[in-house]
Amino acid sequence: MAVRIRLTRMGSKKKPYYRLIAAESQSPRDGKFLEVLGYYDPKTQPARIDLHKDKIQHWLERGATASESARAILKDQGLL
């Protein structure tokens, strides 16, 4: 199975925040995941991004691919 780095939605109605996770590519968006890699809160000004850089590098070295939204966040933080 391929591993993807992607976002999963958390929070209440109209107040979302997201976790950056490593998950199997076939698992659903809010389903089972392997590890939490960070947090992204787009509702604050500026958007709050907390990442575990060592964990992200570990998964990228093992061949994980990032989704489009996760790739944008990682590029903005200088990890890709």
N, C-alpha and C positions, 0 to 999 in steps of 0.2 A: 504494500500500500504506500501511496505517496503522501507525504506530510505537507500541509499548507499552513502558512502563517496568515491569519485572517482576523477579522473583527467579529465579536459576538455582542449582541445588544443586551444591555442591563438597564436598570433604573425603572422608574414608573412611567405611566402614560404622560406624554408630552415633556418628559424630563429625562431624555436618554443619556447614557454614557456608555462607553464601549470598552471591552477588554480586548487586548491583542493576545491571541492564543495560538498555540501550535496544535493542529488537529489533523486527523486522517481526512483525506480529501473527500471521502464518501459520507462522512458524518454530517448531520444537519447543522444549520447555522447556530442554534442554541443548544445543541446536543453535547455528546461526550467529547472531551478534549484531552490532550496530553499534558499541557503545561500552560500556565498564565505567564505571558511575556511582558505585560505592561497594561496601562490604562490610557484612555483618550476621552476627554470631556469637551465636546464642541460648544457647549452652552455658555462657558465662561469666556470672558474677554481679557486677554487672548486665550485661545483654546489651551487647556491644560493637558500636557502629554508627559507621562511618567513611564519610562521604558527600562527594562532590565537588559542592558546592552550585552552583558556576557552570555546570558541565556539565548538572546537573539543570534549572536555570532555562532554559538554552539549549534543551533538548529540550521542555520544557513550553511555551515561547514558540512553538516550531515546530509545536505541535498534538499532541504525544504524550499519550497517556492512560495512567494508572497502573492496575495491577491492584489488587485489593482488599488484598492483603497489602502491596504496595509503597505504596499510598495510606495505610495505617495507619502505616507507618514514616515517611513524609514528613510526615504530620500531627503525629506525635509530635516530630519535629525542627523543626517550624515552617516547612516549605517549601510547604505547601498551605494 
